Amino acid sequence: MTLSASLITIEDKEVGSVGVFTDMREVIAMRRDLEDAQVQLMQSEKIASVGRMAAGVAHEINNPLSGIMLYAELLKESLSDRADCVADLQEIVDQTLRCKKIISELLEFSRKSVGKISSFRMEDAIEKSLNLLINQATFQNIEVKKSFQPAMPDMVGDLVQLQQVFTNLFINASDAMERKGELRITAGFDETSNRFLISVADTGPGIPPEQRDKIFEIFFTTKPPGKGTGLGLSISQNIIKLHGGSIKVDCPPEGGTVFTIELPLGFVAEPEEKPLFT
């Protein structure tokens, strides 16, 4: 709220005043929306640049990493009678594999087009992703509840990429609940908007408010060092966007975290961008 006032004078005598109150709430809200849009645009440009750069340098990094692994394995064989050396060399192999995994995820993140297109049932994509994890030790104490709308139309997209999204979300939910809790998965189709609606909810502690705007940022992770690359949700968001959809996160007051995905029935593929370095 702003106030401006003017005196009213007649024959050099002050006889009154006029005050004008202006409600600035709408202007302030518009300014805040503009600032948010500018921040999102800068973040999108930064992420796009990182992705293109990763695509250009990944090959150059992977070659020496493969050499390191090869010579470490050869040294393990020649020093097989030295347990201390073998243990140190195995650590080199493990860390090199971790580096290669990060490079692989960066390449996946840099992808600017959908891969192999096919028609598939959404519930099948979710079930296949879940079946890869359900028998692992990390899921033994997690109760999975599923609710799928019957007779949903087939989705057109990259089945492997979308399975990667679901797998990332399921693993994150398990980690958030410390491998004990309830995982709720729902999927439906809105005929009005021609969009699939998928929800993945856990009963973990939720995400602190100050971190919710950062979780889709590249390399941002809440996991301990060495336990996460900070690329899983960034890759997932990128895949969803490539399919013309959206993904958002919410933490209800009663606790837990809910990821909601919207995907169109079909999509139009965009041309792939070239790497920054070739």
FITORRO-167656 format. One record per residue (C-alpha): residue in one letter; y, x, z. Coordinates in pm, whole numbers, padded with zeros to 5 digits, always signed. Layout:
N
AYXZ/...
This chain:
278
M+00000+00000+00000/T+00347+00130-00092/L+00687-00003+00010/S+01017+00039-00169/A+01344-00105-00038/S+01699-00146-00168/L+02014-00250+00009/I+02220-00541-00123/T+02594-00485-00103/I+02879-00722-00182/E+03235-00587-00187/D+03114-00266-00026/K+02950-00458+00256/E+02577-00449+00326/V+02463-00807+00330/G+02088-00763+00308/S+01796-00572+00167/V+01510-00627-00075/G+01164-00485-00002/V+00879-00460-00252/F+00521-00411-00137/T+00276-00278-00399/D-00102-00299-00353/M-00234+00040-00473/R-00602-00026-00406/E-00685-00101-00768/V-00498+00207-00890/I-00670+00427-00631/A-01012+00285-00725/M-00947+00352-01095/R-00837+00707-01016/R-01151+00764-00808/D-01373+00629-01089/L-01200+00861-01336/E-01252+01162-01110/D-01621+01071-01067/A-01663+01038-01444/Q-01501+01380-01497/V-01734+01539-01240/Q-02040+01379-01405/L-01925+01497-01748/M-01878+01854-01624/Q-02220+01844-01458/S-02384+01713-01778/E-02220+01987-01985/K-02329+02253-01734/I-02688+02129-01732/A-02697+02111-02112/S-02575+02471-02136/V-02837+02590-01887/G-03108+02411-02082/R-03005+02561-02417/M-02978+02908-02265/A-03323+02874-02105/A-03477+02777-02436/G-03325+03086-02599/V-03430+03346-02342/A-03765+03205-02221/H-03966+03387-02489/E-03805+03721-02403/I-03885+03672-02034/N-04241+03547-02083/N-04349+03857-02278/P-04278+04112-01999/L-04421+03872-01740/S-04747+03863-01937/G-04748+04243-01942/I-04697+04259-01565/M-04990+04023-01509/L-05216+04216-01746/Y-05156+04554-01582/A-05182+04405-01232/E-05524+04261-01321/L-05635+04595-01468/L-05523+04776-01153/K-05717+04527-00941/E-06034+04618-01128/S-05979+04994-01102/L-05891+04971-00731/S-06154+04715-00635/D-06270+04937-00347/R-05921+04931-00190/A-05883+04593-00022/D-05520+04657+00078/C-05422+04745-00280/V-05609+04448-00423/A-05425+04215-00186/D-05086+04359-00288/L-05175+04336-00657/Q-05287+03975-00615/E-04945+03901-00465/I-04787+04046-00780/V-05007+03821-00993/D-04924+03513-00783/Q-04549+03575-00796/T-04565+03643-01170/L-04746+03313-01220/R-04472+03143-01019/C-04209+03299-01247/K-04398+03181-01555/K-04415+02831-01405/I-04037+02830-01357/I-03987+02944-01716/S-04222+02670-01834/E-04026+02410-01637/L-03697+02542-01774/L-03837+02502-02125/E-03941+02148-02038/F-03596+02082-01895/S-03429+02214-02210/R-03625+01971-02429/K-03382+01745-02613/S-03628+01521-02790/V-03930+01310-02706/G-04262+01466-02806/K-04564+01274-02932/I-04484+00905-02971/S-04750+00645-02903/S-04792+00291-02777/F-04948+00251-02432/R-04966+00022-02131/M-04720+00114-01857/E-04974+00045-01583/D-05219+00285-01752/A-04958+00564-01751/I-04899+00510-01379/E-05270+00485-01295/K-05355+00805-01486/S-05082+00995-01302/L-05202+00861-00968/N-05569+00940-01039/L-05480+01308-01086/L-05356+01319-00726/I-05536+01053-00526/N-05843+01265-00446/Q-05647+01574-00346/A-05624+01672+00019/T-05248+01607+00023/F-05311+01236-00048/Q-05601+01169+00187/N-05381+01013+00457/I-05151+00823+00221/E-05202+00451+00168/V-05116+00353-00189/K-05000-00003-00260/K-04959-00108-00624/S-04809-00419-00776/F-04806-00455-01155/Q-04669-00755-01342/P-04948-00903-01556/A-04928-00914-01935/M-04650-00658-01974/P-04582-00550-02335/D-04683-00200-02446/M-04435+00082-02399/V-04345+00306-02694/G-04275+00666-02597/D-04426+00997-02494/L-04715+00918-02258/V-04753+01279-02138/Q-04384+01314-02053/L-04373+00987-01861/Q-04690+01080-01673/Q-04508+01398-01570/V-04225+01187-01429/F-04461+00968-01226/T-04657+01270-01102/N-04336+01439-00985/L-04227+01128-00797/F-04568+01079-00633/I-04584+01443-00520/N-04228+01428-00385/A-04314+01112-00193/S-04621+01281-00042/D-04415+01584+00060/A-04140+01364+00210/M-04394+01176+00424/E-04558+01505+00524/R-04880+01379+00361/K-04911+01070+00582/G-04757+00731+00512/E-04737+00450+00259/L-04664+00489-00111/R-04555+00166-00284/I-04554+00147-00664/T-04432-00156-00856/A-04389-00211-01228/G-04259-00508-01423/F-04082-00609-01743/D-03753-00796-01770/E-03760-01006-02087/T-03385-01067-02070/S-03294-00698-02100/N-03618-00588-02270/R-03659-00316-02010/F-03939-00196-01785/L-03858-00169-01415/I-04064+00080-01214/S-04017+00147-00843/V-04167+00430-00636/A-04106+00398-00261/D-04221+00602+00037/T-04200+00569+00415/G-04055+00914+00476/P-03731+00995+00660/G-03514+00932+00354/I-03257+01161+00193/P-02940+01250+00387/P-02632+01081+00234/E-02465+01415+00157/Q-02765+01521-00056/R-02823+01204-00260/D-02570+01297-00528/K-02731+01640-00569/I-03103+01567-00595/F-03101+01548-00976/E-02908+01875-01008/I-03095+02167-01158/F-03243+02406-00896/F-03147+02179-00603/T-03435+02142-00358/T-03480+02045+00006/K-03816+02222+00026/P-03865+02562+00195/P-03830+02877-00019/G-04130+02925-00245/K-04238+02560-00213/G-04025+02410-00488/T-03823+02519-00790/G-03568+02238-00779/L-03655+02142-01136/G-03891+01846-01090/L-03632+01571-01055/S-03400+01731-01311/I-03684+01734-01564/S-03778+01377-01472/Q-03423+01255-01521/N-03402+01435-01854/I-03726+01274-01976/I-03609+00928-01872/K-03275+00978-02047/L-03451+01097-02363/H-03635+00764-02361/G-03304+00577-02331/G-03361+00486-01967/S-03216+00559-01626/I-03339+00670-01284/K-03162+00621-00953/V-03238+00679-00587/D-03174+00462-00284/C-03248+00500+00087/P-03266+00157+00256/P-03148+00120+00619/E-03505+00070+00744/G-03597+00419+00619/G-03778+00578+00330/T-03671+00659-00025/V-03690+00440-00334/F-03670+00571-00689/T-03604+00304-00950/I-03665+00367-01320/E-03549+00150-01608/L-03698+00208-01953/P-03635+00022-02277/L-03922-00130-02471/G-03843+00106-02758/F-03595+00385-02819/V-03423+00580-03096/A-03494+00955-03094/E-03191+01186-03101/P-03176+01513-03300/E-03284+01821-03101/E-03012+02069-03002/K-03043+02436-03089/P-03070+02702-02813/L-02760+02903-02721/F-02944+03227-02793/T-03202+03290-03065/
